[in-house]
Amino acid sequence: MQDITGLIHHPYVPPEGFEAPQPGVFKASTVFFPNVAAMRAREWKDKSAYTYGLHGTPTTYVLEERLCALEGGQQCLLVPSGLAAIALVSLSLLKAGDEVLIPDNAYAPNKSLAAAELAQWGIGHRFYNPMDAADLAEKISPATQLVWLEVPGSVTLEFPDLPALAGLCRDKGVTTALDNTWGAGLAFKPFACGVDISIHALTKYPSGGGDVLMGSVVTTDEALHLRLKLTHMRLGLGVGANDVEAVLRALPSIALRYRAQDQACRLLAAWLQTQPEVAQVLHPAVPGSPGHENWQRLCAPGHAESSESATEVVALEGGSPKVSQAGLAASLLSIVFKPEFASAQVDAFCDALQLFRIGYSWAGPISLVVPYELSALRSMPSPGVAQGGLVRLAIGLEAVQDLQADVAQALKAMRA
């Protein structure tokens, strides 16, 4: 045997029994079979064996099972991004002549997918007001095959009555899919609320580093999972082993990071309410924020205090307003500035920030800021949201006192 052949076909196999804190990383497209009979007998759909890298490796199976434990599901599929998870669900469950209903405050690319690709394939879509169950009930028709849910809403963070919306759809025999990226399997358990599918942008809290793109689709129904899995296979959706490794490495600390960023976010939310430039702070734990009571019931059961008696967080210097400290509420807040501040001044506020970087996504170590024009994102009014320029802050892992000082100097720059 020539040397190069011996290198490629070297007979050494390492001993079994190696265990360490992190799972092994298996990279493969080709998977070997000991014989033809084994090749023909292996089944990849139930994770009992391996046939091809795209259909799963020990590394991807481990992450899928851990995500099921996190969200309370039974089956999980990994895809290249959170948006890919949304697309997989819609493409698998909808056909020409069907209709999908989407909350008007949903993640904008979900709405764009419906308006472009789904529409050109003959799939209809309508938007509904997620804060009004009657509006959803009225819009469900015989053509409705899928209803998207999002908790809380994108950018404006309205918190709907998720169990009520999911129950309404179940009574009408319509499949529901929840974007559970904000809750992350920690703030509440999606399947306990009655949803059928939970999608999760693993890019956010499970990764936690701002350096991985990945998504997941979790279910509890075997037939529904198989339908999604076959579409997943036919679309050739796969994820890289090194990205899976990064998520597996970060996953054990997800609860610690979520709570730390949540607490810092509430401290800033309390302080921001005292600032004269601010018309409204949108955050589910802030009394008066749209759907605050729904958040209390779902994420802080047993702490459903009124807005007058809400438990206060320990406020940052200069702040004393009320923000509930019960339950979990993630790391996002939005500031609505008073109407006298023009869009150029709102942009100047963002540009003046030094620790907050301008950029999309959230749940990483670095705090982020993005200004939004609600008129470009919504087709319906946003009741409960004040008029004025809106900026979303995503709180990272910096010292909250430093973040407050950064926002304070940016507010001065905006006034100037």
Residue pairs with C-beta under 8 A, 6 or more apart in sequence:
1 9
18 24
22 245
22 248
22 249
23 58
23 59
23 62
23 245
23 248
24 58
24 59
25 59
25 241
25 242
25 244
25 245
26 57
26 58
26 59
26 241
27 53
27 57
27 241
27 242
28 50
28 53
28 57
29 52
29 53
29 54
30 52
30 53
31 50
31 51
31 52
31 53
33 39
33 42
39 51
42 48
42 49
42 50
42 51
43 49
44 50
44 51
44 52
44 55
44 56
45 226
45 229
47 56
47 61
47 64
50 56
50 57
50 58
53 238
54 233
54 236
54 237
54 238
55 233
56 64
57 241
59 241
59 244
59 245
59 248
60 78
60 239
60 241
60 244
62 248
63 76
63 78
63 244
63 247
63 248
63 251
64 75
64 76
64 77
64 78
64 216
65 76
66 248
66 251
67 73
67 76
67 185
67 200
67 202
67 206
67 216
67 218
68 74
68 75
68 76
68 218
70 184
70 185
70 186
70 206
70 251
70 254
71 180
71 185
71 189
71 190
71 191
71 198
71 200
71 218
72 185
72 189
72 190
72 191
72 192
72 220
73 191
73 198
73 218
73 219
73 220
74 219
74 220
74 221
74 222
74 225
75 218
75 219
75 220
75 222
75 225
75 229
76 216
76 217
76 218
76 219
77 85
77 88
77 216
77 217
77 218
77 225
77 228
77 229
77 232
77 237
78 202
78 214
78 215
78 216
78 238
78 239
78 244
79 85
79 88
79 214
79 215
79 216
79 217
79 232
79 237
79 239
80 213
80 214
80 215
80 237
80 238
80 239
81 201
81 203
81 213
81 214
81 215
82 179
82 181
82 199
82 200
82 201
82 202
82 203
82 204
82 214
82 215
83 107
83 109
83 110
83 113
83 201
83 215
84 215
84 237
85 199
85 200
85 201
85 215
85 216
85 217
86 107
86 109
86 110
86 113
86 148
86 177
86 179
86 199
86 215
87 113
88 217
88 228
88 231
88 232
88 235
88 237
89 146
89 177
89 197
89 199
89 217
89 228
90 100
90 113
90 114
90 118
90 123
90 146
91 231
91 235
92 227
92 228
92 230
92 231
92 232
93 145
93 146
93 175
93 227
93 228
94 100
94 118
94 123
94 145
94 146
95 122
95 123
96 121
96 122
96 123
97 122
97 123
97 124
97 143
98 123
98 124
98 143
98 144
98 145
98 146
99 123
99 124
99 125
99 126
99 141
99 143
99 144
99 145
100 114
100 118
100 123
100 124
100 125
100 144
100 145
100 146
100 147
100 148
101 125
101 126
101 127
101 128
101 136
101 139
101 140
101 144
101 146
101 147
101 148
102 110
102 111
102 114
102 125
102 126
102 127
102 128
102 148
103 127
103 128
103 129
103 130
103 148
103 149
103 150
103 153
103 160
104 127
104 128
104 129
104 130
104 378
104 379
104 380
105 130
105 150
105 153
105 154
105 155
105 156
105 158
105 377
105 378
105 382
106 127
106 148
106 150
106 153
106 154
106 179
107 150
107 154
107 179
108 154
108 377
110 148
110 179
111 125
111 127
114 123
114 125
115 125
118 125
119 125
124 143
126 139
127 379
127 380
128 135
128 136
128 139
129 135
129 136
129 380
130 136
130 149
130 150
130 153
130 158
130 160
130 165
131 158
131 160
131 290
131 291
131 383
131 384
133 161
133 164
133 165
133 168
136 147
136 165
136 168
136 169
137 168
137 172
140 147
140 168
140 169
140 172
140 174
144 172
144 174
145 174
145 175
146 174
146 175
146 176
146 177
147 165
147 169
147 174
147 175
147 176
147 177
148 176
148 177
148 178
148 179
149 160
149 162
149 165
149 166
149 176
149 177
149 178
149 179
149 195
150 178
150 179
151 159
151 160
151 162
151 178
151 179
151 180
151 182
151 183
151 298
152 158
152 159
152 160
152 182
152 284
152 291
152 295
153 159
153 160
154 377
155 334
155 372
155 374
155 377
155 390
155 392
156 282
156 290
156 334
156 374
156 382
156 385
156 390
157 282
157 283
157 284
157 289
157 290
157 332
157 333
157 334
158 282
158 289
158 290
158 291
158 382
158 384
158 385
159 284
159 289
159 290
159 291
159 292
159 294
159 295
159 298
160 291
160 294
161 291
161 294
161 297
162 178
162 188
162 193
162 195
162 294
162 298
163 193
163 194
163 298
165 176
166 176
166 178
166 193
166 194
166 195
167 194
169 175
169 176
170 176
170 194
175 196
175 197
175 224
176 194
176 195
176 196
176 197
177 195
177 196
177 197
177 198
177 199
178 190
178 193
178 195
178 197
178 198
178 199
179 199
179 201
180 190
180 198
180 199
180 200
181 199
181 200
181 201
181 204
181 205
182 330
182 332
183 190
183 299
183 328
183 330
184 200
184 204
184 205
184 206
184 254
184 258
184 330
184 363
185 198
185 200
186 205
186 254
186 255
186 258
186 328
187 298
187 299
187 327
187 328
187 329
187 330
188 298
188 299
190 198
190 218
191 198
191 220
193 298
196 219
196 220
196 221
196 224
197 217
197 218
197 219
197 224
197 228
198 217
198 218
198 219
199 215
199 216
199 217
199 218
200 206
200 215
200 216
200 218
201 214
201 215
202 212
202 214
202 215
202 216
202 247
203 212
203 213
203 214
203 215
203 361
203 363
204 361
204 362
204 363
205 254
205 257
205 258
205 363
206 214
206 247
206 250
206 251
206 254
207 214
207 246
207 247
207 250
207 363
207 364
208 250
208 253
208 254
208 257
208 363
208 364
208 365
209 246
209 250
209 364
209 365
210 361
210 364
210 365
210 366
211 246
211 364
212 243
212 246
212 247
213 243
214 239
214 243
214 244
214 247
217 228
217 232
219 225
219 228
257 363
257 397
258 328
258 330
258 331
259 328
260 397
261 330
261 331
261 363
261 395
261 396
261 397
262 328
262 329
262 330
262 331
263 313
263 325
263 400
264 331
264 395
264 400
264 403
265 283
265 329
265 330
265 331
265 332
265 333
265 393
265 395
266 283
266 285
266 313
266 323
266 325
266 329
267 313
267 314
267 315
267 316
267 319
267 400
267 404
268 316
268 333
268 393
268 395
268 400
268 403
268 404
268 407
269 281
269 283
269 285
269 286
269 323
269 333
270 312
270 313
270 315
270 316
270 319
270 320
270 321
270 322
270 323
271 315
271 316
271 317
271 318
271 319
271 404
272 278
272 281
272 319
272 333
272 335
272 407
273 281
273 286
273 319
273 321
274 318
274 319
274 320
274 321
275 411
277 337
277 338
277 341
277 411
277 414
277 415
278 335
278 336
278 337
278 338
279 336
279 337
279 338
279 339
279 386
279 387
279 388
280 289
280 335
280 336
280 385
280 386
280 388
281 289
281 333
281 334
281 335
281 336
282 289
282 290
282 333
282 334
282 335
282 336
282 385
283 289
283 323
283 329
283 332
283 333
283 334
284 291
284 292
284 295
284 299
284 329
285 292
285 295
285 300
285 323
285 324
285 325
285 326
285 327
285 329
286 292
286 322
286 323
286 324
287 306
287 307
287 310
287 322
287 323
287 324
288 307
289 384
290 382
290 383
290 384
290 385
292 307
292 324
293 304
295 327
295 329
296 303
296 304
296 305
296 324
296 326
296 327
297 304
299 326
299 327
299 328
299 329
300 324
300 326
300 327
300 328
301 327
302 326
303 311
303 324
303 326
303 327
305 311
305 324
307 322
310 322
310 323
310 324
311 322
311 324
311 325
311 326
312 320
312 321
312 322
312 323
312 325
313 323
313 325
315 321
316 400
316 401
316 404
317 401
317 404
330 363
331 362
331 363
331 394
331 395
331 396
332 362
332 392
332 393
332 394
332 395
333 392
333 393
333 395
334 372
334 390
334 391
334 392
334 393
335 390
335 391
335 392
335 393
336 385
336 386
336 387
336 388
336 389
336 390
337 345
337 346
337 349
337 388
337 389
337 390
337 391
337 414
338 388
339 387
339 388
341 388
341 389
341 414
342 389
343 371
343 373
343 389
345 389
345 414
345 415
346 371
346 389
346 390
346 391
346 414
347 371
348 413
348 414
349 391
349 410
349 411
349 413
349 414
350 356
350 358
350 369
350 370
350 371
350 391
350 410
351 358
351 413
352 409
352 410
352 413
352 414
353 369
353 406
353 407
353 410
354 406
354 409
355 367
355 398
355 402
355 403
355 406
356 367
356 368
356 369
356 393
356 403
356 406
356 407
356 410
357 366
357 367
357 368
357 369
358 368
358 369
358 370
359 368
359 370
360 368
360 370
361 368
361 394
362 368
362 394
363 394
364 394
364 396
365 396
365 397
365 398
366 396
366 397
366 398
367 393
367 394
367 395
367 396
367 398
367 403
368 393
368 394
368 396
369 391
369 392
369 393
369 394
370 391
370 392
371 389
371 390
371 391
371 392
372 390
372 391
372 392
373 390
374 382
374 385
374 390
393 407
395 403
